[in-house]
Amino acid sequence: MSFRVFSPQSELEALELLNHQLDGLTIPIAGGTNVLVDIKQRKVTPKALVDLSRIRDWKKIEQTEGGLEIGPLVNHSELEASPLIAKSFTALAMAASTVGSPQIRNRGTLGGNLQSASPAADCVPPLLVFDAMLTLVSLSGKREVGVADFFLGAGKTVLRPNELINKISIKNCSNKISIFRKTGLRKALAISLVNLAVSLELDEDNRCSKARVAFGSVAPTPIRVKGVEAFLEGQMIDPDIIKALSEIVEREISPITDLRATATYRRYLAKELLKESILNVISTRRSSYGRNHSEFNS
């Protein structure tokens, strides 16, 4: 198999190349951890690749007045190591740390994780619970799409053939606690059987003012479970509410049986991961309060 490789050094150059190659056989590539495997297995047979890895402006994590802007070429190792993300968006750093292996984390990018549109993509549930926005660019201009509206199905997104992701934006919240959990067949190089991100905004009494809960590998796309969110909002977050969550989760997810797990097992995992995550949030909240209280009185 032979194909051409273009290496643009700017966003404009990349968009011009895509615009001139609208034949359905030109594929943008960043880290290549998905595309190159697909080419090797002949799942795709491109005539050309547009290598985006030299666009420096897309490799930044920048703090803004209201939150963070993450370039699509930021890799998983950089997400995991970023103090800005670890401090305010813990679930995203946790998710990035579980992707593949060190070699894959050094190559694979956040933009690629989104564009591949895998139902099991680990970094997507955290972006869902943070209400992240994507800026999509083409020669015609820009448009913003929420991560929740970006996916159409397994491997399918709203991206047009001449569009690229050029920014992921997340807003700050000072009283937010977040966590990510996943279960796979092994500890590394494992596609998630189920993954989960939880973000809760809590007041001083542990009452939840805002809840976001998102799963991967339980539907054709990563999803928020809005029934769970609605139940949690206004509640005092304590172990007593956990029992009520299982029935709600059961109604909102639609996992399948495949070679890696049965639908029944995925339903069990989803409920157990949510229980574990809520208990972890309670523990984290109490530990944080204890430290702050001690510091205040010292």
SEMIVO-225521 format. One record per residue (C-alpha): x, y negated, z; residue in three letters; residue number from 1. Coordinates in Angstrom, 1 decimal, padded with zeros to 4 digits. Layout:
pt X=X	Y=Y	Z=Z	resn=Ala	resi=NUM
...
END
This chain:
pt X=000.0	Y=000.0	Z=000.0	resn=Met	resi=1
pt X=001.3	Y=-003.5	Z=-000.9	resn=Ser	resi=2
pt X=000.0	Y=-006.9	Z=000.1	resn=Phe	resi=3
pt X=001.3	Y=-010.5	Z=000.3	resn=Arg	resi=4
pt X=002.0	Y=-012.3	Z=003.6	resn=Val	resi=5
pt X=001.6	Y=-016.0	Z=004.0	resn=Phe	resi=6
pt X=003.2	Y=-017.8	Z=007.0	resn=Ser	resi=7
pt X=001.6	Y=-021.3	Z=007.4	resn=Pro	resi=8
pt X=003.2	Y=-023.6	Z=010.0	resn=Gln	resi=9
pt X=000.2	Y=-025.8	Z=010.6	resn=Ser	resi=10
pt X=-003.5	Y=-025.5	Z=011.1	resn=Glu	resi=11
pt X=-004.2	Y=-027.3	Z=007.9	resn=Leu	resi=12
pt X=-001.9	Y=-025.1	Z=005.9	resn=Glu	resi=13
pt X=-003.6	Y=-022.0	Z=007.3	resn=Ala	resi=14
pt X=-007.1	Y=-023.3	Z=006.5	resn=Leu	resi=15
pt X=-006.1	Y=-024.2	Z=002.9	resn=Glu	resi=16
pt X=-004.7	Y=-020.7	Z=002.4	resn=Leu	resi=17
pt X=-007.9	Y=-019.1	Z=003.7	resn=Leu	resi=18
pt X=-010.0	Y=-021.4	Z=001.6	resn=Asn	resi=19
pt X=-008.1	Y=-020.4	Z=-001.5	resn=His	resi=20
pt X=-008.2	Y=-016.7	Z=-000.8	resn=Gln	resi=21
pt X=-012.0	Y=-016.2	Z=-000.2	resn=Leu	resi=22
pt X=-012.1	Y=-012.7	Z=-001.7	resn=Asp	resi=23
pt X=-012.9	Y=-010.7	Z=001.5	resn=Gly	resi=24
pt X=-009.4	Y=-009.1	Z=001.3	resn=Leu	resi=25
pt X=-007.4	Y=-011.8	Z=003.0	resn=Thr	resi=26
pt X=-007.0	Y=-011.3	Z=006.7	resn=Ile	resi=27
pt X=-005.7	Y=-013.7	Z=009.3	resn=Pro	resi=28
pt X=-003.2	Y=-012.1	Z=011.8	resn=Ile	resi=29
pt X=-001.7	Y=-013.3	Z=015.1	resn=Ala	resi=30
pt X=-000.1	Y=-010.7	Z=017.2	resn=Gly	resi=31
pt X=-001.1	Y=-007.8	Z=014.9	resn=Gly	resi=32
pt X=-001.9	Y=-005.4	Z=017.7	resn=Thr	resi=33
pt X=-005.2	Y=-004.6	Z=016.0	resn=Asn	resi=34
pt X=-004.8	Y=-005.5	Z=012.4	resn=Val	resi=35
pt X=-001.6	Y=-003.6	Z=011.8	resn=Leu	resi=36
pt X=-003.0	Y=-000.5	Z=013.3	resn=Val	resi=37
pt X=-006.1	Y=-000.7	Z=011.1	resn=Asp	resi=38
pt X=-003.9	Y=-001.2	Z=008.0	resn=Ile	resi=39
pt X=-001.8	Y=001.8	Z=009.0	resn=Lys	resi=40
pt X=-004.9	Y=004.0	Z=009.4	resn=Gln	resi=41
pt X=-006.3	Y=002.5	Z=006.2	resn=Arg	resi=42
pt X=-009.4	Y=001.1	Z=007.9	resn=Lys	resi=43
pt X=-008.7	Y=-002.1	Z=006.0	resn=Val	resi=44
pt X=-006.8	Y=-002.6	Z=002.8	resn=Thr	resi=45
pt X=-005.9	Y=-006.3	Z=002.5	resn=Pro	resi=46
pt X=-004.5	Y=-008.0	Z=-000.5	resn=Lys	resi=47
pt X=-003.0	Y=-010.7	Z=001.7	resn=Ala	resi=48
pt X=-002.3	Y=-011.5	Z=005.4	resn=Leu	resi=49
pt X=-002.2	Y=-015.1	Z=006.7	resn=Val	resi=50
pt X=000.3	Y=-014.9	Z=009.6	resn=Asp	resi=51
pt X=-000.8	Y=-017.6	Z=012.1	resn=Leu	resi=52
pt X=002.1	Y=-017.0	Z=014.6	resn=Ser	resi=53
pt X=004.1	Y=-020.1	Z=013.6	resn=Arg	resi=54
pt X=001.4	Y=-022.6	Z=014.4	resn=Ile	resi=55
pt X=002.9	Y=-024.1	Z=017.6	resn=Arg	resi=56
pt X=000.0	Y=-026.2	Z=018.6	resn=Asp	resi=57
pt X=-002.1	Y=-023.1	Z=019.1	resn=Trp	resi=58
pt X=000.3	Y=-021.6	Z=021.7	resn=Lys	resi=59
pt X=-000.5	Y=-024.1	Z=024.5	resn=Lys	resi=60
pt X=-002.4	Y=-023.9	Z=027.8	resn=Ile	resi=61
pt X=-003.3	Y=-027.5	Z=028.7	resn=Glu	resi=62
pt X=-005.0	Y=-029.0	Z=031.7	resn=Gln	resi=63
pt X=-007.7	Y=-031.5	Z=030.8	resn=Thr	resi=64
pt X=-009.7	Y=-033.9	Z=033.0	resn=Glu	resi=65
pt X=-012.5	Y=-031.3	Z=033.2	resn=Gly	resi=66
pt X=-010.7	Y=-028.0	Z=032.9	resn=Gly	resi=67
pt X=-008.4	Y=-026.1	Z=030.6	resn=Leu	resi=68
pt X=-007.9	Y=-025.8	Z=026.9	resn=Glu	resi=69
pt X=-006.2	Y=-022.5	Z=025.7	resn=Ile	resi=70
pt X=-004.7	Y=-022.1	Z=022.3	resn=Gly	resi=71
pt X=-005.8	Y=-019.0	Z=020.4	resn=Pro	resi=72
pt X=-002.2	Y=-017.8	Z=020.0	resn=Leu	resi=73
pt X=-001.6	Y=-017.7	Z=023.8	resn=Val	resi=74
pt X=-000.7	Y=-014.1	Z=024.5	resn=Asn	resi=75
pt X=-001.9	Y=-011.9	Z=027.4	resn=His	resi=76
pt X=001.4	Y=-012.1	Z=029.3	resn=Ser	resi=77
pt X=001.2	Y=-015.9	Z=029.2	resn=Glu	resi=78
pt X=-002.4	Y=-015.8	Z=030.4	resn=Leu	resi=79
pt X=-001.4	Y=-013.5	Z=033.3	resn=Glu	resi=80
pt X=001.6	Y=-015.7	Z=034.3	resn=Ala	resi=81
pt X=-000.1	Y=-019.1	Z=034.0	resn=Ser	resi=82
pt X=-000.4	Y=-020.8	Z=037.5	resn=Pro	resi=83
pt X=-003.3	Y=-023.0	Z=036.0	resn=Leu	resi=84
pt X=-005.3	Y=-019.9	Z=035.1	resn=Ile	resi=85
pt X=-004.4	Y=-017.9	Z=038.2	resn=Ala	resi=86
pt X=-005.6	Y=-020.8	Z=040.5	resn=Lys	resi=87
pt X=-008.9	Y=-021.7	Z=039.0	resn=Ser	resi=88
pt X=-009.8	Y=-018.8	Z=036.6	resn=Phe	resi=89
pt X=-008.5	Y=-015.7	Z=038.4	resn=Thr	resi=90
pt X=-010.7	Y=-013.2	Z=036.6	resn=Ala	resi=91
pt X=-009.1	Y=-014.2	Z=033.2	resn=Leu	resi=92
pt X=-005.5	Y=-013.7	Z=034.6	resn=Ala	resi=93
pt X=-006.6	Y=-010.3	Z=036.1	resn=Met	resi=94
pt X=-008.1	Y=-009.2	Z=032.8	resn=Ala	resi=95
pt X=-005.0	Y=-010.2	Z=030.8	resn=Ala	resi=96
pt X=-002.8	Y=-008.2	Z=033.2	resn=Ser	resi=97
pt X=-004.8	Y=-005.0	Z=032.4	resn=Thr	resi=98
pt X=-004.5	Y=-005.2	Z=028.6	resn=Val	resi=99
pt X=-002.6	Y=-002.4	Z=026.9	resn=Gly	resi=100
pt X=001.1	Y=-002.2	Z=027.9	resn=Ser	resi=101
pt X=003.8	Y=-004.9	Z=028.5	resn=Pro	resi=102
pt X=004.7	Y=-004.8	Z=024.8	resn=Gln	resi=103
pt X=001.1	Y=-005.2	Z=023.7	resn=Ile	resi=104
pt X=000.5	Y=-008.1	Z=026.2	resn=Arg	resi=105
pt X=003.6	Y=-009.8	Z=024.8	resn=Asn	resi=106
pt X=002.1	Y=-009.7	Z=021.3	resn=Arg	resi=107
pt X=-001.7	Y=-009.6	Z=021.6	resn=Gly	resi=108
pt X=-003.4	Y=-013.0	Z=021.7	resn=Thr	resi=109
pt X=-006.6	Y=-014.4	Z=023.3	resn=Leu	resi=110
pt X=-007.8	Y=-015.5	Z=019.9	resn=Gly	resi=111
pt X=-007.3	Y=-012.0	Z=018.5	resn=Gly	resi=112
pt X=-009.1	Y=-010.4	Z=021.5	resn=Asn	resi=113
pt X=-012.1	Y=-012.6	Z=020.6	resn=Leu	resi=114
pt X=-012.0	Y=-012.2	Z=016.9	resn=Gln	resi=115
pt X=-011.7	Y=-008.4	Z=017.0	resn=Ser	resi=116
pt X=-015.2	Y=-008.4	Z=018.7	resn=Ala	resi=117
pt X=-014.7	Y=-005.1	Z=020.5	resn=Ser	resi=118
pt X=-017.4	Y=-004.3	Z=023.0	resn=Pro	resi=119
pt X=-014.6	Y=-003.3	Z=025.4	resn=Ala	resi=120
pt X=-012.4	Y=-006.4	Z=025.0	resn=Ala	resi=121
pt X=-011.1	Y=-007.1	Z=028.5	resn=Asp	resi=122
pt X=-010.7	Y=-010.9	Z=028.3	resn=Cys	resi=123
pt X=-014.2	Y=-011.5	Z=027.0	resn=Val	resi=124
pt X=-016.2	Y=-010.9	Z=030.2	resn=Pro	resi=125
pt X=-014.1	Y=-013.5	Z=032.1	resn=Pro	resi=126
pt X=-014.7	Y=-016.0	Z=029.3	resn=Leu	resi=127
pt X=-018.4	Y=-015.3	Z=029.5	resn=Leu	resi=128
pt X=-018.6	Y=-015.9	Z=033.3	resn=Val	resi=129
pt X=-016.7	Y=-019.2	Z=032.8	resn=Phe	resi=130
pt X=-019.2	Y=-020.4	Z=030.2	resn=Asp	resi=131
pt X=-016.2	Y=-020.8	Z=027.8	resn=Ala	resi=132
pt X=-016.6	Y=-022.7	Z=024.5	resn=Met	resi=133
pt X=-014.9	Y=-021.9	Z=021.3	resn=Leu	resi=134
pt X=-013.9	Y=-024.6	Z=018.7	resn=Thr	resi=135
pt X=-014.1	Y=-023.2	Z=015.2	resn=Leu	resi=136
pt X=-012.3	Y=-025.0	Z=012.4	resn=Val	resi=137
pt X=-012.5	Y=-025.0	Z=008.6	resn=Ser	resi=138
pt X=-011.6	Y=-027.5	Z=005.9	resn=Leu	resi=139
pt X=-015.2	Y=-028.8	Z=006.2	resn=Ser	resi=140
pt X=-014.8	Y=-029.7	Z=009.9	resn=Gly	resi=141
pt X=-015.3	Y=-028.3	Z=013.4	resn=Lys	resi=142
pt X=-018.1	Y=-026.7	Z=015.3	resn=Arg	resi=143
pt X=-018.4	Y=-025.5	Z=018.9	resn=Glu	resi=144
pt X=-019.9	Y=-022.1	Z=019.8	resn=Val	resi=145
pt X=-020.3	Y=-020.7	Z=023.3	resn=Gly	resi=146
pt X=-018.6	Y=-017.3	Z=023.8	resn=Val	resi=147
pt X=-022.0	Y=-015.8	Z=024.6	resn=Ala	resi=148
pt X=-023.2	Y=-016.8	Z=021.0	resn=Asp	resi=149
pt X=-020.0	Y=-015.8	Z=019.2	resn=Phe	resi=150
pt X=-020.6	Y=-012.0	Z=018.9	resn=Phe	resi=151
pt X=-023.2	Y=-010.5	Z=016.6	resn=Leu	resi=152
pt X=-022.3	Y=-006.9	Z=017.1	resn=Gly	resi=153
pt X=-019.4	Y=-004.5	Z=017.4	resn=Ala	resi=154
pt X=-016.7	Y=-006.0	Z=015.2	resn=Gly	resi=155
pt X=-018.9	Y=-008.8	Z=014.0	resn=Lys	resi=156
pt X=-018.8	Y=-012.5	Z=014.9	resn=Thr	resi=157
pt X=-020.3	Y=-015.8	Z=013.7	resn=Val	resi=158
pt X=-016.9	Y=-016.8	Z=012.2	resn=Leu	resi=159
pt X=-017.2	Y=-017.7	Z=008.5	resn=Arg	resi=160
pt X=-014.6	Y=-016.4	Z=006.0	resn=Pro	resi=161
pt X=-012.9	Y=-019.8	Z=005.9	resn=Asn	resi=162
pt X=-013.0	Y=-020.5	Z=009.7	resn=Glu	resi=163
pt X=-010.5	Y=-019.9	Z=012.5	resn=Leu	resi=164
pt X=-010.7	Y=-020.3	Z=016.3	resn=Ile	resi=165
pt X=-008.4	Y=-023.2	Z=017.2	resn=Asn	resi=166
pt X=-009.3	Y=-023.7	Z=020.9	resn=Lys	resi=167
pt X=-010.9	Y=-022.0	Z=023.9	resn=Ile	resi=168
pt X=-012.2	Y=-024.5	Z=026.5	resn=Ser	resi=169
pt X=-013.2	Y=-023.8	Z=030.1	resn=Ile	resi=170
pt X=-014.5	Y=-026.2	Z=032.7	resn=Lys	resi=171
pt X=-013.2	Y=-026.4	Z=036.3	resn=Asn	resi=172
pt X=-015.2	Y=-025.7	Z=039.4	resn=Cys	resi=173
pt X=-013.6	Y=-026.2	Z=042.8	resn=Ser	resi=174
pt X=-015.8	Y=-023.7	Z=044.8	resn=Asn	resi=175
pt X=-015.7	Y=-020.9	Z=042.3	resn=Lys	resi=176
pt X=-014.5	Y=-017.4	Z=043.2	resn=Ile	resi=177
pt X=-014.0	Y=-014.9	Z=040.3	resn=Ser	resi=178
pt X=-012.8	Y=-011.3	Z=039.9	resn=Ile	resi=179
pt X=-012.3	Y=-008.8	Z=037.1	resn=Phe	resi=180
pt X=-012.5	Y=-005.0	Z=037.3	resn=Arg	resi=181
pt X=-012.2	Y=-002.2	Z=034.7	resn=Lys	resi=182
pt X=-012.2	Y=001.6	Z=034.6	resn=Thr	resi=183
pt X=-010.4	Y=003.5	Z=032.0	resn=Gly	resi=184
pt X=-009.2	Y=007.1	Z=031.5	resn=Leu	resi=185
pt X=-005.7	Y=006.1	Z=032.7	resn=Arg	resi=186
pt X=-004.0	Y=003.0	Z=034.3	resn=Lys	resi=187
pt X=-002.3	Y=001.7	Z=031.1	resn=Ala	resi=188
pt X=-003.0	Y=001.7	Z=027.4	resn=Leu	resi=189
pt X=-006.6	Y=002.5	Z=028.1	resn=Ala	resi=190
pt X=-009.7	Y=001.2	Z=026.5	resn=Ile	resi=191
pt X=-012.2	Y=000.2	Z=029.2	resn=Ser	resi=192
pt X=-015.0	Y=002.7	Z=029.9	resn=Leu	resi=193
pt X=-016.6	Y=-000.2	Z=031.6	resn=Val	resi=194
pt X=-015.2	Y=-003.6	Z=032.5	resn=Asn	resi=195
pt X=-016.8	Y=-006.4	Z=034.6	resn=Leu	resi=196
pt X=-016.2	Y=-010.1	Z=035.5	resn=Ala	resi=197
pt X=-018.0	Y=-011.9	Z=038.3	resn=Val	resi=198
pt X=-017.9	Y=-015.6	Z=039.1	resn=Ser	resi=199
pt X=-019.7	Y=-017.0	Z=042.1	resn=Leu	resi=200
pt X=-020.0	Y=-020.6	Z=043.3	resn=Glu	resi=201
pt X=-020.5	Y=-020.5	Z=047.0	resn=Leu	resi=202
pt X=-021.2	Y=-023.2	Z=049.7	resn=Asp	resi=203
pt X=-019.7	Y=-023.2	Z=053.2	resn=Glu	resi=204
pt X=-022.4	Y=-020.8	Z=054.4	resn=Asp	resi=205
pt X=-021.7	Y=-018.2	Z=051.6	resn=Asn	resi=206
pt X=-024.9	Y=-019.1	Z=049.8	resn=Arg	resi=207
pt X=-024.6	Y=-018.7	Z=046.1	resn=Cys	resi=208
pt X=-025.4	Y=-021.8	Z=044.0	resn=Ser	resi=209
pt X=-024.4	Y=-020.3	Z=040.7	resn=Lys	resi=210
pt X=-023.7	Y=-016.8	Z=039.6	resn=Ala	resi=211
pt X=-022.2	Y=-015.3	Z=036.4	resn=Arg	resi=212
pt X=-021.8	Y=-011.6	Z=035.8	resn=Val	resi=213
pt X=-020.6	Y=-010.1	Z=032.5	resn=Ala	resi=214
pt X=-019.9	Y=-006.5	Z=031.4	resn=Phe	resi=215
pt X=-018.1	Y=-004.9	Z=028.6	resn=Gly	resi=216
pt X=-018.6	Y=-001.4	Z=027.1	resn=Ser	resi=217
pt X=-022.2	Y=-001.2	Z=028.1	resn=Val	resi=218
pt X=-023.8	Y=-002.7	Z=025.0	resn=Ala	resi=219
pt X=-022.9	Y=-003.5	Z=021.3	resn=Pro	resi=220
pt X=-021.2	Y=-006.7	Z=022.5	resn=Thr	resi=221
pt X=-019.9	Y=-007.9	Z=025.9	resn=Pro	resi=222
pt X=-023.0	Y=-009.3	Z=027.7	resn=Ile	resi=223
pt X=-024.0	Y=-011.4	Z=030.7	resn=Arg	resi=224
pt X=-026.6	Y=-009.7	Z=032.9	resn=Val	resi=225
pt X=-028.9	Y=-012.6	Z=033.6	resn=Lys	resi=226
pt X=-031.2	Y=-010.7	Z=035.9	resn=Gly	resi=227
pt X=-028.4	Y=-010.0	Z=038.3	resn=Val	resi=228
pt X=-027.3	Y=-013.7	Z=038.1	resn=Glu	resi=229
pt X=-030.9	Y=-014.9	Z=038.8	resn=Ala	resi=230
pt X=-031.1	Y=-012.6	Z=041.8	resn=Phe	resi=231
pt X=-027.8	Y=-013.7	Z=043.3	resn=Leu	resi=232
pt X=-028.5	Y=-017.4	Z=042.9	resn=Glu	resi=233
pt X=-029.8	Y=-018.9	Z=046.2	resn=Gly	resi=234
pt X=-028.8	Y=-015.7	Z=048.1	resn=Gln	resi=235
pt X=-026.5	Y=-015.4	Z=051.1	resn=Met	resi=236
pt X=-023.8	Y=-013.2	Z=049.7	resn=Ile	resi=237
pt X=-023.5	Y=-010.3	Z=052.1	resn=Asp	resi=238
pt X=-023.4	Y=-006.5	Z=051.9	resn=Pro	resi=239
pt X=-027.2	Y=-006.3	Z=052.3	resn=Asp	resi=240
pt X=-027.9	Y=-007.6	Z=048.9	resn=Ile	resi=241
pt X=-025.8	Y=-005.1	Z=047.1	resn=Ile	resi=242
pt X=-028.4	Y=-002.3	Z=047.2	resn=Lys	resi=243
pt X=-030.9	Y=-004.4	Z=045.3	resn=Ala	resi=244
pt X=-028.4	Y=-005.0	Z=042.4	resn=Leu	resi=245
pt X=-028.3	Y=-001.4	Z=041.2	resn=Ser	resi=246
pt X=-031.8	Y=-001.3	Z=039.8	resn=Glu	resi=247
pt X=-031.4	Y=-004.7	Z=038.1	resn=Ile	resi=248
pt X=-028.2	Y=-003.6	Z=036.4	resn=Val	resi=249
pt X=-029.9	Y=-000.3	Z=035.3	resn=Glu	resi=250
pt X=-032.5	Y=-002.3	Z=033.4	resn=Arg	resi=251
pt X=-030.1	Y=-004.7	Z=031.7	resn=Glu	resi=252
pt X=-027.4	Y=-002.6	Z=030.2	resn=Ile	resi=253
pt X=-027.6	Y=-000.1	Z=027.3	resn=Ser	resi=254
pt X=-024.4	Y=002.0	Z=027.2	resn=Pro	resi=255
pt X=-023.8	Y=004.8	Z=024.7	resn=Ile	resi=256
pt X=-022.3	Y=008.2	Z=024.9	resn=Thr	resi=257
pt X=-019.0	Y=008.6	Z=023.0	resn=Asp	resi=258
pt X=-015.8	Y=010.6	Z=023.1	resn=Leu	resi=259
pt X=-014.6	Y=008.6	Z=026.2	resn=Arg	resi=260
pt X=-017.7	Y=008.7	Z=028.5	resn=Ala	resi=261
pt X=-021.4	Y=009.5	Z=028.6	resn=Thr	resi=262
pt X=-024.0	Y=006.8	Z=028.9	resn=Ala	resi=263
pt X=-025.0	Y=008.1	Z=032.3	resn=Thr	resi=264
pt X=-021.4	Y=007.8	Z=033.6	resn=Tyr	resi=265
pt X=-021.1	Y=004.3	Z=032.3	resn=Arg	resi=266
pt X=-024.3	Y=003.3	Z=034.1	resn=Arg	resi=267
pt X=-022.8	Y=004.7	Z=037.3	resn=Tyr	resi=268
pt X=-019.5	Y=002.9	Z=036.8	resn=Leu	resi=269
pt X=-021.3	Y=-000.4	Z=036.1	resn=Ala	resi=270
pt X=-023.2	Y=-000.3	Z=039.3	resn=Lys	resi=271
pt X=-020.1	Y=000.8	Z=041.4	resn=Glu	resi=272
pt X=-017.9	Y=-001.9	Z=039.8	resn=Leu	resi=273
pt X=-020.4	Y=-004.5	Z=040.6	resn=Leu	resi=274
pt X=-020.7	Y=-003.4	Z=044.2	resn=Lys	resi=275
pt X=-017.0	Y=-003.3	Z=044.6	resn=Glu	resi=276
pt X=-016.6	Y=-006.8	Z=043.1	resn=Ser	resi=277
pt X=-019.3	Y=-008.4	Z=045.4	resn=Ile	resi=278
pt X=-017.6	Y=-006.9	Z=048.4	resn=Leu	resi=279
pt X=-014.3	Y=-008.1	Z=047.2	resn=Asn	resi=280
pt X=-015.7	Y=-011.7	Z=046.8	resn=Val	resi=281
pt X=-017.0	Y=-011.6	Z=050.3	resn=Ile	resi=282
pt X=-013.7	Y=-010.5	Z=051.7	resn=Ser	resi=283
pt X=-011.8	Y=-013.1	Z=049.6	resn=Thr	resi=284
pt X=-014.1	Y=-015.8	Z=050.8	resn=Arg	resi=285
pt X=-013.7	Y=-014.9	Z=054.5	resn=Arg	resi=286
pt X=-009.9	Y=-014.7	Z=054.1	resn=Ser	resi=287
pt X=-009.8	Y=-018.1	Z=052.4	resn=Ser	resi=288
pt X=-012.1	Y=-019.6	Z=055.1	resn=Tyr	resi=289
pt X=-009.9	Y=-018.2	Z=057.8	resn=Gly	resi=290
pt X=-006.7	Y=-019.8	Z=056.3	resn=Arg	resi=291
pt X=-008.4	Y=-023.1	Z=055.7	resn=Asn	resi=292
pt X=-009.9	Y=-023.2	Z=059.2	resn=His	resi=293
pt X=-006.6	Y=-022.3	Z=060.8	resn=Ser	resi=294
pt X=-004.7	Y=-025.0	Z=058.8	resn=Glu	resi=295
pt X=-007.4	Y=-027.6	Z=059.7	resn=Phe	resi=296
pt X=-007.0	Y=-026.9	Z=063.4	resn=Asn	resi=297
pt X=-003.2	Y=-026.7	Z=063.5	resn=Ser	resi=298
END
